Amino acid sequence: MTTMILLIRHGETLGNRDGMFRGQKDFPLNENGRAQARSLAEELAAWRIDALYSSPLSRAMETARPLAEARGLSVIEEAGFNNIRLGDWEGRLKREIEAGQPELWKVWIREPEKLKREGAETLGQVQERSYTALMGIIGERTGGQIAVVSHRAVIKPLIARCLGIREPYFWRIHMDTAAYSILEHTAEQGFLLTLLNQTRHLKNFIREKV
């Protein structure tokens, strides 16, 4: 029996637009992000979604809401899909971190899987909590079609864990804001990635700076 998992990255925020580390700082969607969320809902209008899970942060919940409202569903908050905790980097410009903490910045842009900082999570910790959450949902909804709205620093480690991709994996997987990917799962064969970073519904929107 196949379970389909729709993995959705939230829409754009000012933190994305301005090049900030977001982490668990609660940036809401900006105007562009809200438009992206509406376009995503239109793109997926014909899709069956049995249950919709989201990170508790407002940018993810706002992205999930149009999908839920169109189907009469409630958005289920799942802490396992919350963004990575980045401690005192949250809400700060990336260029500020690059200038002030160049050695840690090098680790982030080269092998972020090895980055360890006081008060922050590692990507490995995020990977394990998101995978545990996903497997729990699959166990409850085997054979269904579920959607998960989360964050780049959750979805990329989660995909790597599901597919058995070894480190370094983070910069080898790309997810745009309001893009979606599809995983399928069976008990016999495990996970299969059938679509990565679908963005055809975002052609009219400004894209996030790298």
N, C-alpha and C positions, 0 to 999 in steps of 0.2 A: 504494500500500500504506500503510495507516494504522498508526502507532505510537501506543499510548495510554500516557500518563504520569500516574501517580497521585502528586500532590504532597502530602505529609503533614507537618504541623508536629508536633514532638515534644510529649509530654505535659507537664503542669505540674511545676515545680520550686519549691523554696523561694524561689529568686531571682525567679520570676514572682510568687509569692504576696506577697512582701515588697516588691515594687517596686524591684528592683535592676537595674542594667545587667548583663547576663550576658556577652555577647561570647563569647570562647573560654575563659572560666573554666568548669571542668568540673562544673557542678551536676548531680547525679543527679536522677532523678524522685523526687518525694515520694509519699506514700501516694495522694493524689488523682491524681497523674500516672500511677502504675502502674495504678490502676483505669481511668483514661481509656484507657490502652494496651490493656487487656484488652477494654474495650468497643469500641474501634476494630477490634480483631481479629475480634470477633463480627460487627460491622457488615459487614466485608469478607470474611466467611468463604466466601461463594459466588463471590467474584471470582477469576478466573485471574490470577496474577502469575507471570511468567516469570523475573524477576530483581528483587532487592531491594537498593537502594543506600542508604547512610546517611552522614551526617556522622560523623566519628570520635568526637565527644563522646558521653559516656555517656548523656545524656538522649535523644539521638536513637537510639543503639544499643538502649537499653532499650525504646523505643517500637517499634522495628522487630522486636525478637526474637519477640514472640507471633505476628506475621504470618509470620515465617520458619519458626518451629517447626511451625506448622499445615500448612505446605506442604513440609517437608523441605528448605528452602532454606538457604543460608548468606547472612548479611548481608555485603555487599561494602562496605567502607569506601571513601569517595571524598572526598578532601581538598577537591575543588572545591565541595562542599556544606557545608563547615565554616562555622560562624557567623562573622560579621564580627569582626575583631580591633579591640577598642576601647581598647587600651592601659591607662592607669591609671584608666579609668572602670570597668573590669571588677570586679564584686563590690561596687560602691558603690551606695548608695541614690540613686535619681533625685532625691529631694528635696534631698539633699546637693549634688549637681551643680547643681541649680537655684539653690540659695542661694549656692554658692561660685563658680560660673562662669556668671553669668546671661546673658552675651552668647552664649556657646557654646550654652547651653540654649535660647535663643531660636531659634538656627539649627536645632537638633535638632527642635524642635516645629513649626517653620514650613517650612523647606526643608532637611531632613536630607541631601538629595543634594549640598548645597554644603558640608557639614561636613568640614573638613580639620584633623586634629590630629596632632602628632608621635607616632609609635609606633602609630598607628591606621590602619586601612584606610578608604577612602572607599566609599560605596555603589556607585559606578561600578566600582571594582575588584572588589568582591564580585559585581556583576552580570556582569562579563566572565568571571571564572573559573568561576562556576556555569553560565553559558551554554555555555562551551567544554566543560565536563564533560558537560553534557546532550547537546550535539550529538555528542560522541564516543560516548556510549552509544547514541544513536539510530542512528548509523552502524553500530554493531556488532549492534544488535538491531532493525533495521527490521522492522516488522510485528508486533512483540511487544507485550506489556503489562508495563510496568515500574513499580515503585514507588520513590519517593525520599523518604526521611525527613530533614528538615532543619529550618531555623529561620526565624522570621518575617523577619529581616533578610537572608535569602537568598531565600526563596520570593517575597516581594513584588517585589524588583528583578528576579528571574528571570522572573516573569510579565510584568512591564513590558517587558523585553527581547524576550521571545518575541512579544508582541502589538504591539510598536512604540509603546508608550505613552510619551509625552514627559514630561520633568520639568516640574513636581513630581508624582511619582506615589505616593510612599511612603505618605502618609496617606490616599490614595484607594483603597487596597486593604487589605482586612482579613483576617486569618487567626487564628482562635482556637487555643489549645493543643489538640492531638490532633484538629484538623479536617483535612479533606482537600479537595483541588481536583483537577480533571481537565483535562489538556491533550491534544489529539490533534494529530498531525503527519503531513503528507504532503509528499512532495517537490514536488508540483505547487502546493500552496496554503499551505505553511508550517504555522503553528500556529493552532489553534482552541481557545478556552476553552469547555468544555462544562459545567463545574460549578465554583463558587467557594465555599469555606468551608462545606462540608457539616458540620453539627453535630447532626443529629437523634439520634445515638448518645450525645450528651453532656448530655441533658436532666436527668439525675439528679446532675450533678456541679457543683461550685462553679466559677464562671468566673473567669478571670484579671482582675485589676484593670487598667484602662486606664492 
